[in-house]
Amino acid sequence: MKFSEYVENLNKLLKERPESADYQVVTSKDDEGNGFNLVHYEPQVGNYDEDEREFKEEQITNAVCVN
């Protein structure tokens, strides 16, 4: 998913459910709900290496990390 689409979905959710602005933000471990974690950090721009499955802060950026 592109970051713009992610933000668009967040804005749509906030418009439809304004009370959610005061909710905690969590991430899911997978699409089956096998675990959840609170988001503690601000988003960061960096480089995601799909082969290594690593996110690094580098000059060449291609991703936004949300936690």
N, C-alpha and C positions, 0 to 999 in steps of 0.2 A: 504494500500500500504506500502511496506517495504521501508525504507530510501534508500537502495541501488538502488531500482527501480526508486525512485523519482529523485535521483542524475543522474542516467543513462538517464532519460527523459530530465532533464535539460541540460546535456552535448550534447545530440542529438539535442535539440533545438538550442543550442548555435553554434553547428557545421553547422546546416542547415541555421540558421539566425544570423550570427555573429553580425549584427547591434543591436540585442536585448540585447547585453551586456551593453549598455548604457540606456536601458529602466528602468522605475520605476517598482518595483515589487508590485503586488496587490494580495490580497486573495479574493475569492468569498464567499459570505454568504452561498450560496447553489448552486446546479447544474443547477438551472433555471435562474441564474443571477439576483436575487432579491436584490442584494447589493454587494458592493465592498469596500475594505479598503486597504490603503497603508500598506506595511510591514515596520515596524520601528525598529524591534529588531533582533539581531543575533539569530540563532537557539540555542536551549538549549536541553540538554539531561535530562530526568526526568522520572516520573512514571505517566502514564495515567490510571485513574480508569474509565472503561467503564460504570459501574453502576452509579457512582456519576458524570460522565462527567467532571472530574477535572484533571488538570495537576499540579503535584507538583515535586519540586526538592527533591529527596530522594535517599537513599542508593541503593535501588532496582530500577533499571531503565528498562524501556521497550518501550520508545518512544522518538521521537525528535519533539519538538515544533518549528514550523517555524515562528510563530508570537505571 
